[in-house]
Amino acid sequence: MTELAADKLSLHDAVLSYRNEYRVECIFGRLKSRLNIAPLFVRKDDQIQGMTYLLTLCVRVMTLIEFVVRRSLKEEKTGLSGMHPENRKKITDKPSAERILKAFSRINLTIIFDQARNVVVRSLKPLSNLQIEIIQRLELDTFVYYGLEN
């Protein structure tokens, strides 16, 4: 989409500008199909604006996660195994953000409050090797996860 007036943009330039629009359409298609975003019933303009900001922020984060992991894999000329539940041995060098996030779908943080001793106990399920590798490829430290216990 362009802000230029019709008299300032030739047909050729307009076509070239529109060629990148599929990326924007892809982003919203991704939100609706892959993330199973259901129709939202909001009535106020500020609600619509807020939801739009939130959803586009989610897509940006997902795109960044995907980009950083793929770049790391490309630099090392390697891939990740265990990303496909139907074939755990399959190796991929271009994991989708959805699959990357799915690798973290079974993490649990248990919080127990012991009233007798007035103590809060937190317990995390240990990370798998795949989860540790993804965190490292995102250039993060596993403390991001294990720090939740403190």
Backbone bond lengths (Angstrom), bond angles and torsions (degrees), N, CA, C in turn:
res aa  C-N    CA-C-N  psi(-1)  N-CA   C-N-CA  omega(-1)  CA-C   N-CA-C  phi
1 M - - - 1.435 - - 1.521 108.14 -
2 T 1.302 115.49 141.69 1.450 119.48 -178.74 1.518 111.06 -128.83
3 E 1.310 114.95 152.86 1.458 121.19 -179.88 1.528 111.40 -94.68
4 L 1.328 117.52 -4.21 1.458 120.94 -175.38 1.517 111.84 -74.56
5 A 1.326 115.10 147.31 1.462 120.82 177.49 1.522 109.41 -71.73
6 A 1.326 116.23 156.75 1.461 121.92 -177.10 1.524 111.87 -59.08
7 D 1.324 118.16 -34.06 1.462 120.15 -178.48 1.526 112.59 -76.12
8 K 1.338 118.35 -10.70 1.466 121.60 179.72 1.526 113.02 -104.24
9 L 1.313 116.95 -3.55 1.462 120.73 -177.60 1.517 108.44 -130.01
10 S 1.315 115.75 118.76 1.458 119.49 179.95 1.529 109.60 -72.85
11 L 1.320 115.81 164.36 1.462 120.46 178.15 1.523 110.20 -59.33
12 H 1.318 116.62 -42.67 1.464 121.58 179.72 1.535 110.70 -59.36
13 D 1.348 116.29 -46.60 1.461 120.23 179.67 1.532 112.10 -67.02
14 A 1.327 115.82 -35.53 1.463 120.11 177.92 1.520 110.78 -63.40
15 V 1.339 116.77 -42.20 1.474 121.31 178.74 1.523 109.52 -63.37
16 L 1.336 116.35 -43.98 1.468 119.59 179.29 1.523 111.35 -63.45
17 S 1.328 117.24 -38.10 1.467 120.61 178.13 1.520 111.17 -65.28
18 Y 1.322 116.74 -39.52 1.458 120.25 -176.65 1.522 112.39 -72.96
19 R 1.313 117.78 -23.18 1.469 119.92 -178.05 1.515 112.84 -56.50
20 N 1.302 117.46 -28.24 1.467 120.21 179.64 1.525 112.80 -86.15
21 E 1.302 118.55 -5.85 1.466 122.02 -178.45 1.524 112.13 -64.89
22 Y 1.322 117.90 -27.56 1.460 119.14 -179.53 1.522 110.99 -58.36
23 R 1.321 116.78 -29.03 1.462 119.78 179.23 1.521 111.25 -64.54
24 V 1.312 116.45 -42.65 1.457 120.70 178.01 1.524 109.33 -65.32
25 E 1.321 116.91 -44.78 1.465 120.97 178.76 1.521 110.63 -62.29
26 C 1.325 116.43 -36.78 1.468 121.10 178.18 1.525 110.90 -62.94
27 I 1.319 115.94 -40.97 1.461 120.43 -179.34 1.525 110.51 -59.93
28 F 1.329 116.05 -47.97 1.462 118.33 -178.85 1.528 111.50 -72.46
29 G 1.325 117.43 -30.85 1.460 120.22 173.34 1.514 110.83 -63.14
30 R 1.324 115.34 -38.70 1.465 121.27 178.45 1.523 110.37 -63.22
31 L 1.318 116.24 -43.06 1.461 119.97 178.26 1.520 111.61 -60.32
32 K 1.331 115.75 -44.41 1.465 119.87 -174.85 1.527 112.99 -75.55
33 S 1.325 117.51 -39.03 1.459 118.90 -173.78 1.517 113.39 -95.05
34 R 1.295 117.92 -56.87 1.461 120.60 -174.71 1.513 112.95 -71.63
35 L 1.321 117.24 -35.30 1.458 119.87 -178.22 1.515 112.67 -93.18
36 N 1.307 116.10 -0.54 1.463 122.20 178.10 1.526 112.53 52.41
37 I 1.314 115.19 45.45 1.461 119.94 176.32 1.520 107.81 -73.45
38 A 1.304 116.71 119.97 1.462 121.69 178.82 1.522 109.34 -81.19
39 P 1.318 116.82 159.35 1.469 118.10 176.70 1.528 110.36 -57.50
40 L 1.308 114.47 139.75 1.454 120.04 -179.53 1.523 108.89 -107.32
41 F 1.292 115.68 135.47 1.453 120.09 -179.75 1.525 108.60 -106.91
42 V 1.315 114.69 94.95 1.452 120.80 177.27 1.521 107.46 -119.95
43 R 1.300 115.65 148.66 1.465 119.56 -174.45 1.516 113.07 -111.79
44 K 1.302 116.94 -26.96 1.459 119.59 -174.38 1.534 110.05 -97.39
45 D 1.308 114.93 145.87 1.463 120.50 -179.76 1.522 111.75 -59.63
46 D 1.333 117.60 -38.23 1.462 119.20 -179.32 1.530 111.65 -68.53
47 Q 1.346 117.71 -29.87 1.458 120.86 175.05 1.528 110.51 -67.89
48 I 1.322 115.76 -43.57 1.471 120.54 178.74 1.527 109.67 -62.62
49 Q 1.312 115.86 -45.10 1.457 120.59 -179.92 1.534 110.54 -63.16
50 G 1.306 117.14 -44.26 1.461 121.55 179.51 1.523 112.07 -62.37
51 M 1.329 116.41 -44.75 1.472 119.69 178.91 1.524 110.85 -65.24
52 T 1.312 117.04 -38.46 1.455 120.27 178.28 1.523 110.57 -63.40
53 Y 1.329 116.90 -44.48 1.463 120.49 177.07 1.526 111.04 -60.77
54 L 1.317 116.55 -45.30 1.458 120.93 -178.89 1.531 111.28 -62.40
55 L 1.322 116.59 -46.46 1.465 120.09 -178.56 1.528 111.80 -66.59
56 T 1.315 117.11 -40.53 1.466 118.26 178.60 1.528 110.62 -69.43
57 L 1.319 118.07 -32.18 1.461 120.63 174.26 1.531 110.18 -63.18
58 C 1.325 116.60 -43.20 1.471 121.09 177.78 1.529 110.76 -58.67
59 V 1.322 115.96 -44.69 1.466 119.31 -179.94 1.525 110.58 -65.13
60 R 1.312 117.53 -38.70 1.463 120.10 178.61 1.523 111.24 -63.56
61 V 1.323 116.58 -42.54 1.464 120.16 178.59 1.524 109.90 -64.44
62 M 1.315 116.98 -44.18 1.462 120.29 179.10 1.530 111.09 -62.19
63 T 1.317 116.93 -41.76 1.462 121.24 178.74 1.522 110.45 -63.54
64 L 1.321 117.16 -41.32 1.457 121.11 178.91 1.526 111.34 -64.78
65 I 1.335 117.22 -44.22 1.465 121.30 177.72 1.525 109.89 -57.91
66 E 1.304 115.80 -49.29 1.461 121.60 -179.40 1.532 110.61 -60.11
67 F 1.327 117.11 -46.97 1.460 121.97 -178.09 1.524 111.64 -61.18
68 V 1.334 117.28 -48.10 1.463 121.17 -175.92 1.527 110.99 -65.27
69 V 1.332 117.58 -43.37 1.470 120.32 179.67 1.528 110.17 -65.72
70 R 1.331 117.46 -45.72 1.464 120.51 -179.80 1.531 111.75 -63.31
71 R 1.335 116.68 -40.21 1.466 120.33 178.57 1.524 110.39 -61.74
72 S 1.321 116.80 -43.45 1.462 121.74 179.22 1.528 110.99 -61.65
73 L 1.312 115.93 -43.89 1.468 120.13 179.51 1.522 110.90 -65.73
74 K 1.314 116.91 -39.29 1.468 121.19 -179.67 1.522 110.68 -66.71
75 E 1.333 116.87 -43.15 1.460 121.05 179.74 1.516 111.98 -60.35
76 E 1.323 116.40 -37.46 1.464 120.76 -178.87 1.522 112.70 -93.78
77 K 1.334 116.39 0.92 1.470 122.51 -179.99 1.529 110.85 49.63
78 T 1.333 114.39 53.12 1.457 120.85 -179.34 1.522 109.29 -140.03
79 G 1.320 115.94 -175.21 1.453 121.21 178.98 1.515 110.59 -145.46
80 L 1.317 114.75 174.93 1.465 121.67 178.18 1.519 109.09 -106.01
81 S 1.311 116.14 135.36 1.466 119.36 172.59 1.522 107.60 -107.66
82 G 1.315 115.84 155.42 1.458 120.77 179.83 1.519 113.09 93.34
83 M 1.323 117.50 5.15 1.462 121.13 -179.19 1.523 112.56 -82.94
84 H 1.301 116.73 -19.69 1.463 121.41 -177.91 1.529 109.24 -109.38
85 P 1.333 117.95 109.40 1.468 119.98 -177.00 1.524 112.86 -61.39
86 E 1.321 116.65 -28.09 1.469 119.71 -179.76 1.528 112.17 -75.94
87 N 1.330 117.65 -19.22 1.454 122.40 178.66 1.522 108.46 -151.88
88 R 1.330 116.17 87.88 1.461 122.38 -174.93 1.536 113.29 -61.73
89 K 1.335 117.55 -22.63 1.460 120.35 -177.84 1.529 112.49 -86.62
90 K 1.314 116.57 -10.87 1.461 120.60 179.95 1.525 109.68 -65.04
91 I 1.331 115.46 134.04 1.455 121.04 -178.88 1.523 108.43 -106.81
92 T 1.328 115.66 134.11 1.454 120.25 178.00 1.522 109.93 -128.07
93 D 1.329 115.36 138.56 1.462 119.95 176.58 1.528 111.08 -103.40
94 K 1.329 116.94 -0.77 1.466 121.92 178.32 1.531 110.60 -133.37
95 P 1.335 116.57 64.16 1.470 118.24 179.88 1.528 111.13 -69.28
96 S 1.308 115.89 142.39 1.466 120.11 176.84 1.526 108.91 -78.57
97 A 1.312 115.16 157.50 1.466 119.78 177.81 1.522 110.40 -60.67
98 E 1.328 116.24 -36.08 1.467 119.95 179.15 1.525 110.90 -60.73
99 R 1.337 116.70 -43.29 1.476 119.62 179.26 1.526 111.25 -69.53
100 I 1.321 116.17 -36.52 1.467 119.98 178.00 1.524 109.49 -62.24
101 L 1.327 116.76 -47.44 1.465 120.16 178.95 1.524 111.85 -66.23
102 K 1.330 116.68 -35.27 1.466 121.15 178.86 1.534 110.80 -61.65
103 A 1.333 116.68 -30.87 1.468 120.44 178.21 1.530 111.46 -61.95
104 F 1.340 116.41 -19.72 1.472 120.82 -179.60 1.523 112.47 -105.52
105 S 1.324 117.07 12.52 1.463 120.06 -173.93 1.531 114.07 -72.65
106 R 1.298 118.23 -16.12 1.468 119.79 -176.86 1.534 113.04 -109.62
107 I 1.314 116.54 24.60 1.460 118.18 176.42 1.525 108.74 -84.67
108 N 1.321 115.28 147.09 1.464 120.55 -177.67 1.516 110.05 -133.99
109 L 1.315 115.29 136.37 1.454 121.99 170.57 1.519 105.91 -116.89
110 T 1.319 115.66 116.36 1.462 121.05 178.79 1.522 108.39 -104.31
111 I 1.319 115.84 127.74 1.459 121.01 179.49 1.528 108.25 -119.34
112 I 1.331 115.04 123.36 1.464 120.77 -179.17 1.523 108.26 -123.21
113 F 1.317 114.99 128.95 1.464 120.18 177.10 1.519 108.25 -103.66
114 D 1.329 115.63 116.11 1.458 122.42 178.20 1.535 107.52 -92.42
115 Q 1.339 115.19 101.57 1.470 119.80 -176.44 1.522 112.35 -66.50
116 A 1.320 116.15 -33.59 1.464 119.50 -177.30 1.528 110.98 -62.30
117 R 1.325 116.10 -40.73 1.472 120.35 -179.22 1.529 112.44 -102.63
118 N 1.340 116.11 -0.99 1.460 122.34 -178.06 1.541 111.16 53.60
119 V 1.335 113.97 49.91 1.464 121.32 -176.37 1.530 109.46 -127.29
120 V 1.328 115.44 141.12 1.459 121.26 173.72 1.526 107.64 -105.30
121 V 1.328 115.54 126.25 1.462 121.09 178.98 1.523 108.09 -113.20
122 R 1.332 115.78 128.42 1.462 121.11 177.74 1.515 108.76 -115.85
123 S 1.317 114.86 141.74 1.459 120.06 -179.96 1.525 109.38 -138.54
124 L 1.324 115.94 132.13 1.461 122.53 178.62 1.516 110.58 -114.68
125 K 1.287 115.28 142.38 1.457 120.43 172.29 1.533 107.34 -68.73
126 P 1.331 118.97 135.04 1.467 120.00 -179.35 1.536 111.39 -61.71
127 L 1.320 115.34 149.89 1.458 120.67 177.63 1.517 110.88 -74.89
128 S 1.320 115.82 145.38 1.466 120.66 174.59 1.528 108.66 -79.60
129 N 1.321 116.79 167.66 1.464 120.97 177.70 1.521 110.74 -59.95
130 L 1.336 117.25 -39.07 1.461 121.39 178.66 1.529 110.45 -62.88
131 Q 1.317 117.34 -45.07 1.460 121.21 179.88 1.522 111.44 -63.06
132 I 1.321 116.49 -41.20 1.472 120.71 177.85 1.528 109.96 -62.83
133 E 1.324 116.70 -43.46 1.465 120.25 179.96 1.526 111.45 -63.33
134 I 1.324 116.86 -41.89 1.469 120.03 178.76 1.522 110.19 -62.99
135 I 1.316 117.51 -44.73 1.464 121.18 179.42 1.529 110.19 -60.36
136 Q 1.318 116.82 -42.39 1.463 119.98 179.41 1.533 111.11 -67.01
137 R 1.327 117.13 -37.72 1.475 120.63 178.72 1.526 111.36 -69.24
138 L 1.315 117.00 -23.77 1.462 121.49 174.57 1.529 111.10 -82.05
139 E 1.342 115.16 4.05 1.461 122.80 178.81 1.527 111.33 61.59
140 L 1.329 114.47 37.53 1.455 121.40 176.64 1.519 108.59 -115.01
141 D 1.306 116.10 169.31 1.451 122.10 176.69 1.528 108.00 -104.17
142 T 1.307 117.59 148.53 1.465 119.92 179.14 1.528 111.96 -63.84
143 F 1.330 117.48 -12.02 1.462 120.48 175.58 1.533 110.79 -61.28
144 V 1.334 116.39 -26.00 1.479 120.39 176.48 1.527 108.80 -54.84
145 Y 1.318 116.36 -37.12 1.468 121.45 179.76 1.523 110.82 -87.92
146 Y 1.316 116.46 -55.84 1.460 119.34 -174.47 1.529 112.93 -68.22
147 G 1.311 117.33 -18.64 1.457 120.77 176.28 1.516 112.91 -65.76
148 L 1.329 117.35 -17.44 1.470 121.49 177.99 1.530 111.67 -66.07
149 E 1.324 116.92 -21.29 1.471 120.14 179.67 1.529 112.12 -73.95
150 N 1.292 117.19 -20.31 1.479 120.60 -175.91 1.499 111.98 -87.81
